[in-house]
Amino acid sequence: MGKKRDIIVIGGGLAGLVSAYLLAKNGHSVRLIEKKVYPFHRVCGEYLSNEVVNFLNREKLLPPGFAFPQINRFEFSDIKGKAVQTPLDLGGFGISRFLLDDHISMRAQEMGAEILTGTQVLEVNFLSESDRFQVELEGGNELESDYVIGAFGKRSRIDSFLNRPFTQKRSPFIGVKYHIKIDRPNQVVALHNFPRGYCGLNAVEEGKFNLCYLGRREHLREFGSIPEMEQQVLWRNPKLAQIFNEGEFLFEKPEVINEISFEKKSPVENHLLMVGDSAGLITPLNGNGMAMAIRGAFLLANIFENFENRNQIENQYSKEWNLHFKNRLLFGRWIQKLFGAETSSSFARNLLANFPWLSQQIIRNTHGEPF
Ligand SMILES: Cc1cc2nc3c(=O)[nH]c(=O)nc-3n(C[C@H](O)[C@H](O)[C@H](O)COP(=O)(O)OP(=O)(O)OC[C@H]3O[C@@H](n4cnc5c(N)ncnc54)[C@H](O)[C@@H]3O)c2cc1C
């Protein structure tokens, strides 16, 4: 239909950046607001599922000149460090967000998107009289637009501003990430359990490995610091003790986030179209949040091309979002229950050892078809 719109995207992770890239490419006027400045590290396991590799190659959204490690095996260890390995049918590759997000922000600008970094959105209001949005930025600037895409991630001040129900509940989860150098096979993505959490290890570019875990706030409080918590809790799994002792840690200090919520959210709220984690966060053990953020942006950009008015766009987006993602999130939450406890993690390891096809089933239920 080709109606050109004026769109503001709040947040420049993968969901926001790919939305900005596609919408600008389709001729819309796009402004993206990101509170940080590229390039930057963020908490993420950086295992990217092959669900989106064709799309990224087609659109030249992968940084050129790098050999990204191809990953086709999965290792799972229970809390005691007993491990099993299975092949990964679909597989994926390792790529740092430091590189990937920066490259897509440049591609979005090449398509004509305006990217404002180092400033955050404080408030966003839909004005029904004018059928437009008013967006208030730090420093008192105000912008207006026809549409707003909410791509502000797991938890943002905008969620509290919109009074979204999940903000009323504190989340027990924290996320911690490092880049390390270590001698491990490049083609394996590993998930190692520890009491009440799990830690991933996989190669990214330039011989580095991503070491990223989902832990508990209560352990941090109990042990007082991240290094102490790691020694007292993560190292109970001998595989993790070995990784922490052998690895050369490349960051001065880890990237850390808290309040990671897996609660149900809604893909459209107060007329904002939510993409990526702001529509719902899949449990990280599935290694699929990045692909979902990219696919969500792809779905929404297509809807903008094929539907005329706000009502149609919102209804169609909710419908397609639920179709593609609702069950993946449910399944992810259910699978996460098998992690982080002694009996259930060794039960899960036994299941994978005796029924290797199970890991393929899990992947089928948490990933979409490549597009
Ligand atoms: C511990 C952990 C490990 C993970 N591992 C993997 C993995 O290996 N593979 C995988 O596919 N997925 C993984 N994920 C999930 C993945 O990181 C996310 O699903 C993905 O980053 C979602 O992208 P996004 O664009 O929605 O959000 P984000 O990447 O979080 O981007 C949101 C952006 O919005 C900005 N922002 C927020 N509020 C404002 C504001 N008010 N104004 C301006 N800007 C704002 C933030 O600065 C941020 O840059 C993991 C998640 C966790 C917690």
The ligand as a MOL file (V3000), in Angstrom:
LIG
                    3D

  0  0  0     0  0            999 V3000
M  V30 BEGIN CTAB
M  V30 COUNTS 53 58 0 0 0
M  V30 BEGIN ATOM
M  V30 1 C 21.6840 -13.8930 30.6940 0
M  V30 2 C 21.1230 -13.8250 29.3110 0
M  V30 3 C 21.7120 -14.5520 28.2740 0
M  V30 4 C 21.1700 -14.5000 26.9820 0
M  V30 5 N 21.7610 -15.2360 25.9910 0
M  V30 6 C 21.2410 -15.2410 24.7440 0
M  V30 7 C 21.8500 -15.9820 23.6910 0
M  V30 8 O 22.8960 -16.6070 23.8470 0
M  V30 9 N 21.2370 -15.9760 22.4730 0
M  V30 10 C 20.1010 -15.2800 22.2260 0
M  V30 11 O 19.5940 -15.3150 21.1050 0
M  V30 12 N 19.5130 -14.5350 23.2040 0
M  V30 13 C 20.0650 -14.4970 24.4370 0
M  V30 14 N 19.4920 -13.7280 25.4230 0
M  V30 15 C 18.3260 -12.8990 25.0880 0
M  V30 16 C 18.7400 -11.6900 24.2590 0
M  V30 17 O 19.8190 -11.0150 24.8620 0
M  V30 18 C 17.5640 -10.7210 24.1180 0
M  V30 19 O 16.4040 -11.4420 23.8090 0
M  V30 20 C 17.8380 -9.6830 23.0480 0
M  V30 21 O 18.9370 -8.9010 23.4170 0
M  V30 22 C 16.6040 -8.8020 22.8560 0
M  V30 23 O 16.9220 -7.6530 22.1170 0
M  V30 24 P 16.0700 -6.3260 22.3360 0
M  V30 25 O 16.4430 -5.4270 21.2110 0
M  V30 26 O 14.6430 -6.6470 22.5500 0
M  V30 27 O 16.5750 -5.7300 23.7250 0
M  V30 28 P 17.9830 -5.1500 24.1520 0
M  V30 29 O 19.0630 -5.7680 23.3500 0
M  V30 30 O 18.0420 -5.2570 25.6310 0
M  V30 31 O 17.9010 -3.6060 23.7400 0
M  V30 32 C 17.0820 -2.6830 24.3920 0
M  V30 33 C 17.7340 -1.3080 24.2670 0
M  V30 34 O 16.8320 -0.2860 24.7080 0
M  V30 35 C 17.5920 0.7310 25.3480 0
M  V30 36 N 16.6590 1.4780 26.2140 0
M  V30 37 C 15.9500 1.0220 27.2770 0
M  V30 38 N 15.1800 1.9950 27.7960 0
M  V30 39 C 15.4040 3.0930 27.0210 0
M  V30 40 C 14.8970 4.4220 27.0610 0
M  V30 41 N 13.9960 4.8040 27.9940 0
M  V30 42 N 15.3430 5.3070 26.1360 0
M  V30 43 C 16.2620 4.9280 25.1960 0
M  V30 44 N 16.7760 3.6880 25.1260 0
M  V30 45 C 16.3410 2.7760 26.0180 0
M  V30 46 C 18.6600 -0.0350 26.1040 0
M  V30 47 O 19.7910 0.7640 26.3710 0
M  V30 48 C 18.9820 -1.1650 25.1200 0
M  V30 49 O 20.0840 -0.8590 24.2840 0
M  V30 50 C 20.0210 -13.7240 26.7170 0
M  V30 51 C 19.4350 -12.9730 27.7430 0
M  V30 52 C 19.9760 -13.0140 29.0280 0
M  V30 53 C 19.3320 -12.2130 30.1110 0
M  V30 END ATOM
M  V30 BEGIN BOND
M  V30 1 1 1 2
M  V30 2 1 2 3
M  V30 3 2 2 52
M  V30 4 2 3 4
M  V30 5 1 4 5
M  V30 6 1 4 50
M  V30 7 2 5 6
M  V30 8 1 6 7
M  V30 9 1 6 13
M  V30 10 2 7 8
M  V30 11 1 7 9
M  V30 12 1 9 10
M  V30 13 2 10 11
M  V30 14 1 10 12
M  V30 15 2 12 13
M  V30 16 1 13 14
M  V30 17 1 14 15
M  V30 18 1 14 50
M  V30 19 1 15 16
M  V30 20 1 16 17
M  V30 21 1 16 18
M  V30 22 1 18 19
M  V30 23 1 18 20
M  V30 24 1 20 21
M  V30 25 1 20 22
M  V30 26 1 22 23
M  V30 27 1 23 24
M  V30 28 2 24 25
M  V30 29 1 24 26
M  V30 30 1 24 27
M  V30 31 1 27 28
M  V30 32 2 28 29
M  V30 33 1 28 30
M  V30 34 1 28 31
M  V30 35 1 31 32
M  V30 36 1 32 33
M  V30 37 1 33 34
M  V30 38 1 33 48
M  V30 39 1 34 35
M  V30 40 1 35 36
M  V30 41 1 35 46
M  V30 42 1 36 37
M  V30 43 1 36 45
M  V30 44 2 37 38
M  V30 45 1 38 39
M  V30 46 1 39 40
M  V30 47 2 39 45
M  V30 48 1 40 41
M  V30 49 2 40 42
M  V30 50 1 42 43
M  V30 51 2 43 44
M  V30 52 1 44 45
M  V30 53 1 46 47
M  V30 54 1 46 48
M  V30 55 1 48 49
M  V30 56 2 50 51
M  V30 57 1 51 52
M  V30 58 1 52 53
M  V30 END BOND
M  V30 END CTAB
M  END
